[in-house]
């Protein structure tokens, strides 16, 4: 019974570590895209209302995801 409990505990912890790793990697991938788009919109501001709305949303998403700030060094 103790062996079963320990196995279940190890399996649970392992799956949590794996899920956190996958989530962190996904956020890093998303940050790469958001940073590229936000930097592009900052360098060349959109001229249409829809473009400005998208640019504002990219900037907000960059902040919410805690992606690198504009002007900071990227690896």
Buried (B, 14 or more C-beta within 10 A) or exposed (E): EEEEEEEEEEEEEEEEEEEEEEEEEEBEEEBEEBBEBBBEBEEEEBEEEEEEEBBEBBBEBBEEEEBBEEEEEEE
